[in-house]
């Protein structure tokens, strides 16, 4: 079992994001570069779900909460079907390299929230690296 902040777990999450990225509906070029993918996903999230900063502050909605809500709506740029027809426990267990016994500590809801948080964290991390490249 890996800790969620271990280097290997972060690499697994990035590979998961790259595998589940689909920019075809947005006329985006195919790429395997994580930083580009993070930028595409984040910009799509901002244009489809994120409200103005004033609205977010006034209603005490964090960007992370808004991202989780966006992911639960099945965005086409990122396959988040673990909310509906795939097991989030299995997806998270594969990322954290957990045994069947270790996976039992998560409910589907807890696994969905943790998996989405880990995706958000890596996208934000990849975004800052992308900005440094420019």
C-alpha positions, -999 to 999 in steps of 0.1 A, spaced: 0 0 0 13 34 -9 7 67 9 -12 92 -11 16 117 -10 44 92 -20 63 98 -52 50 65 -67 14 72 -58 17 107 -74 32 91 -106 3 66 -106 -23 94 -103 -6 113 -132 -6 81 -154 -43 76 -145 -51 112 -155 -32 108 -188 -50 75 -195 -85 90 -188 -80 122 -207 -100 127 -239 -97 160 -257 -115 149 -289 -147 168 -281 -127 200 -276 -106 198 -307 -74 194 -286 -44 177 -300 -35 143 -287 -7 144 -262 8 123 -234 25 153 -218 10 155 -183 15 193 -179 -3 200 -212 -32 177 -202 -34 193 -167 -36 227 -184 -64 215 -208 -84 199 -180 -81 229 -157 -90 254 -184 -120 233 -194 -131 231 -157 -128 268 -153 -149 275 -184 -176 249 -177 -180 251 -139 -160 277 -121 -179 309 -112 -163 343 -106 -140 347 -77 -164 371 -60 -193 346 -63 -171 318 -49 -159 339 -19 -194 352 -12 -209 317 -11 -178 301 5 -173 276 -22 -137 264 -27 -123 257 -61 -117 221 -50 -154 217 -40 -164 231 -74 -139 207 -91 -154 177 -73 -189 188 -83 -177 192 -119 -162 157 -119 -193 141 -106 -212 155 -136 -190 134 -159 -170 159 -180 -161 146 -214 -125 157 -212 -118 135 -182 -133 100 -177 -147 101 -142 -172 73 -146 -161 59 -112 -189 81 -99 -215 60 -118 -205 28 -134 -170 19 -123 -157 12 -88 -139 41 -73 -126 17 -47 -110 -4 -74 -95 26 -92 -81 41 -60 -68 6 -49 -49 3 -82 -34 37 -79 -23 31 -42 -14 -5 -50 -36 -19 -23 -46 -55 -16 -82 -66 -16 -82 -65 22 -67 -29 23 -94 -17 -2 -122 -26 23 -115 4 44 -130 27 18 -167 31 10 -175 40 -26 -182 76 -16 -150 80 4 -130 65 -25 -148 89 -50 -139 119 -29 -103 109 -23 -97 100 -59 -111 132 -71 -91 152 -46 -59 134 -57 -67 142 -94 -73 178 -84 -41 180 -65 -20 166 -94 -37 189 -120 -30 219 -99 6 208 -94 10 201 -131 -5 235 -139 21 254 -119 49 235 -138 32 244 -171 31 281 -162 68 279 -154 76 265 -188 60 295 -205 
